[in-house]
Amino acid sequence: MNTFTNGTNILLIVMFVLVQACGALPASSEGFATEQPSVAQPTQPPIDEPEESILPVPQSNVVPVSLPEFVSGHAGDQVSAPGRAISGGDRFTYGQFERPFNSESMDVYFPSLDIVDTLVHQDEAWIYGSIQLNALEGADVSADKYALELDTDRDGKGDWLVIVSNPASADWTVLGVQVYNDANDDVGSLTPMFTDEGATGDGFETIVFDQGAGSDPESAWVRISPDNPNLIQIAVKRAVVGNPQTYMISMWAGHSLLDPALFDLNDAYSHEQAGAANPGYELYYPIKSVFELDNSCRMAVGFQPAGTEPGLCNAPIQYTIDEPPAEVYNQPACPPCPPGTSLVKDYPDCECVG
């Protein structure tokens, strides 16, 4: 036998034995991978992801301070009481509401919705609105809403609405605070502050601030006055509402009907639907679809009004809650008479002849 052949055979036998002892050769990119035994992977407990904060937190310290000493606007409001007929302050046609009662029977009175006084303060950075309620302390205020309505071009149409829900803290907070704008200018319809039959519109349709969310996370704030448990104070940055130097402002209290989409309410409802709080208006009394709502007249800030501005307060009036005046006051002025006519009957009849 050839010695070379024998050596070759012995070498092949040795290589075969080594392969069998060490197992299959590893797979290459051109071959087939050998089947590997399955190995149980350890089970990892689920990781709790931190919940995303629902409300953005302002990142700086731009917070309103104490209100300036100087008062820029002041208007009292009708005081209601259980079982006492409303003699003034409620004229649906003119957008004036005195309805801190339930619908129809009017036998449930909401003192936390009864505005008795309003004040406006301002400084270089802020506009402050203070709403004095008949009794906020101790009331169930979970559904209560309050608002500032600003007419920054003084045409009778509301331009901005700063609305707060269920304020409960004596510290300034953005919780529950929203700012809306009427970007398409349909609040008030054809005749601002006065009823327009068949009016259509979507109210304050554009939200620019929502509890810290918005281009400026510190746009508006609310607190209960640390000195008066029945006083709601709302602050809005002047820059957020166009930095007006002159404007008109009114204040609101309500429940579900204090809705930005429903402005103006006397355009969203007919007088028959809304009813009336004053029993002297027999055709419409009592209140119906428009209920649990109160607002103030409009104060002129930074300018001397001509007297024909829609919703304008007649004069600022001061009084105590215990001794409200008996007379009707702070009613809006009549609208301007058409050219060639003159006013012969003042508010509330507002009759022009020529």
Secondary structure as UniProt FT lines:
FT   HELIX           3..22
FT   TURN            29..30
FT   STRAND          73..76
FT   TURN            82..83
FT   HELIX           92..94
FT   STRAND          98..99
FT   HELIX           111..113
FT   STRAND          115..122
FT   STRAND          126..133
FT   TURN            137..138
FT   TURN            142..143
FT   STRAND          145..151
FT   TURN            152..153
FT   STRAND          160..165
FT   TURN            175..176
FT   STRAND          177..181
FT   TURN            183..184
FT   TURN            187..188
FT   TURN            192..193
FT   TURN            197..198
FT   STRAND          206..210
FT   TURN            211..212
FT   STRAND          213..214
FT   TURN            217..218
FT   STRAND          220..224
FT   TURN            226..227
FT   TURN            229..230
FT   STRAND          231..237
FT   HELIX           239..241
FT   STRAND          247..254
FT   TURN            256..257
FT   HELIX           260..262
FT   HELIX           265..268
FT   HELIX           271..274
FT   TURN            279..280
FT   TURN            282..284
FT   STRAND          293..295
FT   STRAND          298..301
FT   TURN            310..311
FT   TURN            339..340
FT   STRAND          342..345
FT   TURN            347..349
FT   STRAND          351..353
//
